[in-house]
Amino acid sequence: MSTQPIPEVWRKAVCADLHAAGKRIEYTDDFYDRWQQDFPGETALGLLDDFETMLSQSLQGCPVTMDPPAKAGVTWEFWFIHGGERAYGKILLRKDGRGIVLYSAHLPKRKHLRCE
């Protein structure tokens, strides 16, 4: 299997939630730990802008089945650019319309996405 285009409807919905911020975004503890480890002292605002910039364009990624499925929704993993560096992102768009869950935003721990 290889990467595939992330559906536009998913990207637009995630971008809307990123733009709205506030209660539309849930962050996991693991997200914060890895983010601070790889980008110490940086706020999430720059990251949210980078996510929105990348997802507003056509983007390739891999659908991910969460195990266990903590929240009902559709999750994609993808590469994005933050601070001039390639980074790994994983976001779940909740099916209940209550926003997104940010699972990952960190420097790559492996060379390939799951489906590459």
Secondary structure by P-SEA (a helix, b strand, c coil): cccccccaaaaaaaaaaaaaccccccccaaaaaaaaaacccccaaaaaaaaaaaaacbbbbbbbbccccccbbbbbbbbbbcccccbbbbbbbcccccbbbbcccccccccccccc
